[in-house]
Amino acid sequence: MKILLSPTIKKYWIDSNSYYSIQSFEKFIKYFFDDINLTLSETTDDAHIDGIIYDIQHNCETPPNKCNIMLCVENCNYWKHYAHHNKYDDYGNENIKIYLYNHIDKIEQNDKYIAIPQIYIQINYFKKYYNTIKPSISINLNKKKFCLIATTINNIFKSEIYNMLLSIDHCDSIKDFPHLKNKSCYHSQEILNLFQQYKFVFICENSISEGYITEKIFNCYFSRTIPIYFGSNKITYFFNPNSFINININFNQLEDTKYKILTTLMFNQEKYDEYISQNIINPQYNDENYKERLNNFIKSLDS
């Protein structure tokens, strides 16, 4: 099937030089559609198009009888300003056949559509490319700076975590590096090299929902640094708890977290490397054979 990127998808994900964009058509395909039996096109002169990829702000009519796709990395359970979601809710647009959603954590499927959690797609990409995506620099623990704050501090929860980290040592903020403004937040080399300079990177999702896990924690893992994570309560279902510091669990035990950082990880290369060398994806994680199910669904539409 030949699938066309809508102008808004192309503008947002490919053409923009902002941090939120992937900034590469080839990388866009690898990230979202690896091993999926679709042929994506930025532009086409071919009159025969089997479907179009739309974004969550799309609220115009979509063509019927096509393999149309809704691509959304946002948290629709929390934010209420997305035009398509406000008009159709999750699955009300009968002309959308495939949903790639970041606010669900299980596959939804019937004879009309299939919805795939974005976390499945991200983990597939991570497992496939982890050995090739890495910083171009490597810094020993004793030469690393303490912690990078890669989130805005805009509420009491983040402030308490931030103050705990400050009580250990100095923390830099990602805002102090304006050259990253136009670098992709999807593991650009500049992001990876910056994160590699720190023992820890504090990351926080911009909203909390069960299935909502973004590129932030993957950036830490690709950088070979230890994430300090605050976000989805399901995070340990997807990731090995021994590969990151989970503030969700220890939020009311920040002193315990502080003690662990100081005594176990901060100055001990061996213990630090144990975290870095862990099998990052939790063995209990099950992606429900999403690629096979999605490809079978696409085949059924094409028959």
N, C-alpha and C positions, 0 to 999 in steps of 0.2 A: 504493500500500500504506500502511496505517495502522500505525505502529510506536509502541508504548508504552514510555516510560522506566520501567525497574524502580525500585522504591522506593530501592534503594541508589544507583543512578545519579542519580536526582533529588536525593537528599540530598547526595551528594558534589559534583556538578557545578553544581547550581542553588541549593539551599536554604542551603548552608553559607556563612558569611561569612568563612571562612578563606582564606588566600592561594592555596591550591592549587585553589580552586573558580573556575569562570568567573562564577558569581553572576548569570547571566542566561540565560533559556531561549532568547531570540532570538539571543544571541551564541553560545550552544552550538550551535544549528542552523547558523549561518553558519560557525563554526569547523570542525565535523566533517562537516557534511552539505550544504554548499553545492553546488548544481547536481546533487544526487543525487535521483532520483525516488522519494522517500519522504515521507510525511506523518507528522511526529512529534507525539506528544501527551504532555503531562505527566500528565494524568488523562483518563479517558474514561468516558462512560456507555454507549458503544456496545459491544454484546456481541461485535461482529466486530472482532477485532484480528488483524492479519496477522503480528505478530512483536513481540518484546520486546528492548530493549537491556540487556545485562548487563555487570557489571564483573568484573574478574579474580579477585575473592574469591568469586564465586558458585560454590557446589558442590552445589546442589540440582538436582533434575530440571528440565530445560527441556522445554517442550511440543514434541511432534513436529509435522512437516509445517507449520512456520511459518518466516517469514523472520527468525529470531533472530540477533541481532548481539552480538558480543563486542567491547567497547570497552576498550582498554588502552593507557595512555600510559607504562607502566612498562617496565623492562628485565628481562624474564623470563629472559634468558640469564644474568643475573648474580645477581639476588635470588631466593631459593628459598622465600619465605613466602606465595606467592599460591595460594589454595586451588584455584581452577579449573585453573590450570596444573599444579599438583602432581597433580591427579586425572586430567586428560585430556591433559597435555602440550600441544603447540601446537594440534593439530587433531583430537584424539581424541573430542571431543563431536560425535556425528553430528547433533545437533539444532541446532548453530550453523552458519549458512549464510554469514555475513559476519564476517570478523575484521578489525578495525582495530588493527593492532599497531605498537608502537614499537620492537620489537627485530628487525624484519626490514627489508631494504632493497631487496627485489624482490617483485613480485606472485607469490603462490602461487595457482594455480587448477586445479580439476578440475571434474567434473560434480557434485560434492557441496558444494563451498564455494569462496569466493574470499577471499583475504587481501590487504589493502592496507597498505603501509607508511605509518605516520603522517607521516613526513617529506614524502611526496607531498601529503598533505592540508594540512599546515602551509604548504608552499610555495604551493599553490594559493590558500590564504587570504591569504598575505602578498602575492602578486602582485596579487590582486584589490583589496586594501584598503590597500596601502602609501601611496597618495597621500592617503588620508583619515584614517589613524591616525597621529598625530604628537603631540609635546608641545605644550602650550598656551603655552610659553615658548620663546624662542630666545636663546642666549647666545653671544657672540663668543668665539673661541678664547682670547684673552688674558685673559678674565674667567672662564674655566672652571677648576675645580679639576682636579688631576692625574688621580687614578684612584679609582674605587669598587671595592671588593672585594665582589662579589656572590656569594660562595661561602664555605662554611666552610673553614677551614685546618686540616685534620685528618689530613694525611699528609705524608710527606717530599717528594713531588712538588710538591704545592701550596705547601709551605713554601719550597722553593727559588725558585719563581716569585714568591711574595710577597716574599721577601727581595730579589730582584732589583728589583722594583718599588719597594720601600722605599728602596733605594740611590739611586733617581732623585729621589724626592720623597715627601711625605706621602701616605698612602692612607687614605681613610675606609672603614668597613665598613658594609654594608647593615644589620647588626645595630644600628647606632647610630641607626636610624630606626624606632623601635617603632610609629609610626603606620601603617606599611605592613603590620603583622601581619594585619590583616583586609581588606587590599586585594588584589584578584586579581592573581596573578603573570602572568596573561594580558593583558599590555599595558594595565593600568589606567592612568588618567591620572596617578595619583600616581607610579607606577613610571616612566612616560615622562618626567615632569617632573624626577624625581630624576636619572635617567640623563643627561638633557640637560645637567645642571650639571657633568658631568665630560668630560674629553678622552677618557678610556678607561674601560672597565668590564671587569674581569677576571671571566670566567665559567668554570665548570667543571662538566661533567656529573657526577652523583653516582655514576656507574659507566660503564665504557668498554665499548662494543660497536659493531660496524660500523654498524648502522642506527640506533643510539640517539642521536637529536638532539632536544633538548627545546625548550621555548619561550624558553630563556635567550638564545640568540643573536638570535632574532627581536625580543626586547625591546630589544636594543641597536640593531638596525637601525631599528625603529620610532621609537626615541628620537633617531636621527641622531647617534649617537656611535660610536666605533670599538671593536668587541669585541676583547679579548685572550682567545683561546679555547684551552681544553685539554679534549679529549674524543675523539670518534669520529675514527678515522683516515681515514674517507671524507668528512670535512667539505669538502674542496676539490672533490669531485665535485659537490656541491650548491651551494656558494657560491664566488663569485669570490675567488681568493686575494688579490687586491689590494684587497679591501674589509674585511679584518680582519687581525689579527696572530695567526698560527697557531703557538702554542707547541708543538703536536705535532711540527712540523718542526724547530723551533729549541730543543727542550728541552735538548739537549746544547750549545747555542750561545747561552746566555742573554745573554752579553756582546754578541753580535751584535744580538740583539733590543733590548737596552738602548741600544746605539749608534743603532739605527734610530729608536727612539722619541725619543731626545734630539736627533738631528741632522736628522731628516727630518720628523717629525710634531708634536712637542711645541710648537714655537714658530712653525711655518710655516703660516699660514692657508691659503695656496694649496695646499700639499701635503696638508694635512689635509682640505681640501674635496675634493680629488681622490679620496680614500678614500671620503668620504661620498657623493659623486656617482656612484660606480661603478655599473654594472649589477650588482646584488648577486648574482643567481642566475647560476651558471656556465652559459655557453651550451651546454656539452656535456650538461648535465642532461637526462634523459629520464624523464618520469613514466609511460611505458608506456601512455599513453592510459587512465589508470586510471578516469577518470569515465565514459568511454564503455563500458569493459569492465564496470564495476560496474553501470551502468544496464542494460546488456544482460543481465547475470546476474540482476538483479532482475526484469527483464521475463520471463526464462525461468521464474522461480519462479512468476510470476503467470499464466503461460499454462496 
